[in-house]
């Protein structure tokens, strides 16, 4: 909760007017009276300064501007998602290349890629072949990705996590 109007309880404060000009150092009560005369609010800008700095502004408008700035900043940031590429260890060459291209596209977009190999039935005995395939994939993508989690078995799947290189 921001400190405004009567909540400001410092013996002396440095006052800045709505247009940015300095009005000097005065008591909080005098500053509050000036703000009331202009039908504006007294808002604490910095309590770390000596004396603390307050500004005479329309608080509602000030709050709106800050929310607008925060929204703009949020728009510009990219959240990292984890995209999944699934395959079987007996994958054909062309299908493998399709998976590599998908993974490459995800990595270039700045997302992490989880490469998963699924086993059915007795295929789980060939987990060494699956591990070889995942290592081959890591090798094929080493220019744009780094292995964040080495291939490991999880139930009937084997997975590896790749992150884009910085």
Buried (B, 14 or more C-beta within 10 A) or exposed (E): EEBBBEEBEBEEBBBBBEEEEEBEEBEBEBBBEBBEEEEBBBBBBEBEEEBBBBBBBBBEEBEEEEEEEEEEEEEEEEEEEEBEBEBBBEBEEEEBEBBBEBBBEBBEEEBBBBBBBBBEEEBBEBBEEBBEBBBEBBEBBEEEBBBEEEBEBEEEBBBBBBBBEE
